[in-house]
């Protein structure tokens, strides 16, 4: 019996070898779980960002397709004529003025029409606003069409600001310089679809001779001037 116990290594019962330790799972330091639903907040933010990204891409593709199909061209705006009959600044910094203009707006597009739902004109001198015309009529402009509007500024402006030096200098030089700004609210018509509301701004730089005194010679003819168009 002793020999049998010795041959079996002193173990009672069956022997299957050393126990196998359980497998260990290793996780990289700083790594993120592939299952974002372990954190519902992160999962929601991830889904929202994907949705926003998909919407932006889709809208971008739609606008690109529309642009490729219709190829919209920039509006062309010109001051065709201008007339300054009164522009006097007295000692109390009160300005008497009478300024009228003829401004053409050209729609060069073949497939896009424009509804002008509102348009207003503002006159500035040396950066100071002195005149306003909000009575310009609304209109519809078809393909490759030119419309002429006639803003007019007449009246009296007080507390115009520190323009006395500029006024005296320009009067001595023989020409006054104005900024005439048009603010519009428009809609585009593409085929039978009306597209949104846009607010373009037209900025016109106008140079006009000093009005002649009574009995003086009439001013020289006006030189046609192009205006800047800003859609932002």
GICORGI-V961888 format. One record per pair of residues at least 6 apart in sequence whose ideal C-beta (glycine too) atoms are under 8 Angstrom apart, sorted by the first residue. I is the first residue (numbers start at 1). J is the second residue. Records with the same first field share a line. If there is no record, write none. Layout:
I = J / J
This chain:
8 = 15
9 = 15
36 = 42 / 43 / 46
37 = 43
66 = 190
69 = 111
70 = 109 / 111 / 112 / 190
71 = 109
72 = 109 / 112
73 = 108 / 109
74 = 108 / 229
75 = 105 / 106 / 107 / 108 / 200 / 202 / 229
76 = 104 / 105 / 106 / 108 / 226 / 229
77 = 103 / 104 / 105 / 106 / 182 / 202 / 204 / 226 / 227 / 229
78 = 103 / 104 / 106 / 224 / 225 / 226 / 227
79 = 101 / 102 / 103 / 180 / 204 / 206 / 222 / 224 / 225 / 227
80 = 102 / 103 / 104 / 148 / 224
81 = 101 / 102 / 222
82 = 99 / 100 / 101 / 102 / 206 / 208 / 222
83 = 99 / 100 / 101 / 208 / 222
84 = 97 / 98 / 99 / 176 / 208 / 209 / 211 / 219
85 = 98 / 99 / 211
86 = 96 / 97 / 98 / 154 / 211
87 = 95 / 96 / 97 / 98 / 99 / 176 / 210 / 211
88 = 95 / 96 / 97
89 = 95 / 160 / 163 / 164 / 167
90 = 96
92 = 158
93 = 158 / 159 / 160 / 161 / 163 / 164
94 = 156 / 157 / 158 / 160
95 = 125 / 130 / 156 / 157 / 158 / 160 / 163
96 = 155 / 156
97 = 123 / 130 / 131 / 153 / 154 / 155 / 156 / 157
98 = 153 / 154
99 = 123 / 131 / 152 / 153 / 154 / 178 / 208
100 = 150 / 151 / 152 / 153 / 154
101 = 150 / 151 / 152 / 180 / 204 / 206
102 = 148 / 149 / 150
103 = 148 / 149 / 150 / 151 / 180 / 182 / 202 / 204 / 227
104 = 146 / 147 / 148
105 = 141 / 146 / 147 / 148 / 149 / 202
106 = 145 / 146
107 = 113 / 114 / 141 / 142 / 143 / 144 / 145 / 146 / 147
108 = 144
109 = 143 / 144
110 = 143 / 144
111 = 143 / 190 / 191
112 = 143 / 188 / 189 / 190
113 = 140 / 141 / 142 / 143 / 188 / 189
114 = 140 / 141 / 186 / 187 / 188 / 189
115 = 138 / 140 / 141 / 186 / 187 / 188 / 189 / 194
116 = 138 / 139 / 140 / 141 / 184 / 185 / 186
117 = 138 / 185 / 186 / 187 / 197
118 = 138 / 184 / 185
119 = 136 / 138 / 149 / 182 / 183 / 184 / 185
120 = 132 / 133 / 134 / 136 / 182 / 183 / 184
121 = 132 / 133 / 134 / 136 / 151 / 153 / 180 / 181 / 182
122 = 129 / 131 / 132 / 133 / 180 / 181 / 182 / 183
123 = 129 / 130 / 131 / 132 / 133 / 151 / 153 / 178 / 179 / 180
124 = 130 / 178 / 179 / 180 / 181
125 = 160 / 163 / 166 / 167 / 176 / 177 / 178 / 179
126 = 161 / 163 / 166 / 167
127 = 161 / 179
128 = 160 / 161 / 163
130 = 153 / 157 / 160
131 = 153 / 154 / 155 / 157
132 = 153
133 = 151 / 152 / 153
136 = 149 / 151
137 = 149
139 = 147
141 = 147
151 = 180 / 182
170 = 176 / 177 / 210
171 = 210
174 = 209 / 210
175 = 207 / 208 / 209 / 210
176 = 207 / 208 / 209 / 210
177 = 205 / 206 / 207
178 = 205 / 206 / 207 / 208
179 = 203 / 204 / 205 / 206
180 = 204 / 206
181 = 201 / 202 / 203 / 204
182 = 201 / 202 / 204 / 227
183 = 199 / 201
184 = 199 / 200 / 201 / 202
185 = 197 / 198 / 199
186 = 197 / 198 / 199 / 200
187 = 194 / 195 / 196 / 197 / 198
188 = 194 / 195 / 196 / 198
189 = 195
198 = 231
200 = 229 / 230 / 231
201 = 229 / 230
202 = 227 / 228 / 229 / 230
203 = 227 / 228 / 230
204 = 225 / 227 / 228
205 = 225 / 227
206 = 225
207 = 223 / 225
208 = 219 / 222
209 = 219 / 220
210 = 219
211 = 219
212 = 218 / 219
